[in-house]
């Protein structure tokens, strides 16, 4: 089991939270558009439209576009079909490509694995024997590497949902608009009455302010965040999160809830991670099969905050924050980076 000494985390965060306004944050060689590949499903018209919009909006090289065919929009595909799909994708990628964006809503699951976990780390059949068992450790967890494929032989991945072309374009625009100027914002961390879903509350950062980023951190004992208009990060533990319609998420905002099936995007048993994007967040995360409440299977708040304020993109910060991501689905606009030095 991966453990992070709490003293080390709080010393790190204390240094960040008390940094003077003149401080310079590390932002060297983070993920660039020419290092991202996009995968378009030619069997889905929305995937084609959104993929082309994203390519132009983000300046993705045409050589980085991969076309596949997955008919029928299945929620889940078999390990055998996934192996074929991965081989097809990888055959088109140059060594310089460090990350992959799949442009569709479904499929999002490979047996008990998420499609992003299976793609980046390889399908893990052992996790499906008992999904509550510990997961396979990610070598990218809390990594300082700006090149995961070059350094660690993994291409991090994310899903860009396409059920609505209009909403997908708005999501892309939010990501592309993040970081042109730093605006006052808050990172909210909620410990709720659903105690089993508070397993990562031990890693909530202390209340404070990162002056150079105009970012406050706020830890709350509450089931709901109501009316906040400056949300950059929102992490909570609930099966259903209320009052999302009262919030204003800033461009580049990250938001997720620790629950069993947030990543089962179209399943309906619990609140889907799609609701975060529909509410205005730019990226989110959820598990596709019962993970139990191992904190390692969800974004670690301290690690996520650290890497995001240092200038990492959404896909980098989210992937670096999850120790065991096999069951976890990363969704949203990967290149959003509101704190990257420009």
NORBELRA-V424592 format. One line per field, one symbol per residue. ss: DSSP state (H for helix, E for strand, L for the rest). phi: phi as a letter, one per 30 degrees, with the letter a starting at -180 (. if undefined). psi: psi as a letter, one per 30 degrees, with the letter a starting at -180 (. if undefined). Layout:
BEGIN
ss->???
phi->???
psi->???
END
This chain:
BEGIN
ss->LLLLLHHHHHHHHHHHHLLLLLLLLLLLLLLLHHHEEEEEELLLHHHHHHHHHHHHHHLLLHHHEEEELLLLLLLEELHHHHHHHHHHHHLLLLLLLLEEEEELLLLLEELLEEHHHHHHHLLLHHHHLLLLLLLLLLLLLLLLLLLHHHHHLLLEEEELLLLLHHHHHHHHHHHHHLLLLLLLEEEEEEELLLHHHLLLHHHLLLLEEEHHHLEEEEEEELLLLLLLLLEEEEEELLLLLLLHHHLLEEEEEEEEELLLLLLLLLLLLLLLLHHHHHHLLLEEEEELLLLLLLHHHLLLHHHHHHHHHLLLLHHHHHHHLLLLLLLEEEEELLLLLLLLLL
phi->.dbceddddddddddddcdddddccdadhdecedcccccccddbedddddddddeddciddedccccbbbdihddbbdedddeddddddddccdeddcbbcccadbdbbbhcddddddddcjdcdddddadddecddcdcdhdcddbddddbibcdbaccdbebddddddddddddddjdbdceabccbcccddedccdcddcddddlbcedchcccbcbcadacbidcbdcbbbbbadbcciddccccdejdcaabdadbdddecdidbdddedddddkdcaaaaccbechceddcbededdddeddddjddeddddddccdbceccccbkcddeadcddc
psi->kkkjkeeeeeeeeeeefgklffkkkkhkhlklefgkkkkkjffjeeeeeeeeeeeeefhkkefgkkkljjlfhkeklleeeeeeeeeeefffklffkflkjkilekkgkjbfllfeeeeefkkjfeffejfflllkkkffkhlgkfieeeefhkjlllkjkgejeeeeeeeeeeeffkgekklklkjkjkklfiefggfgffgkllkakjefghklkkkkjlfkkjgkghkekjkljlekjlgfffljklkgkkklkjlehefiegefelkkffeeeffflflaklkfljfahkffglkjeeeeeeeeffglleeeeeeffjeigefkkklajffkifgkk.
END
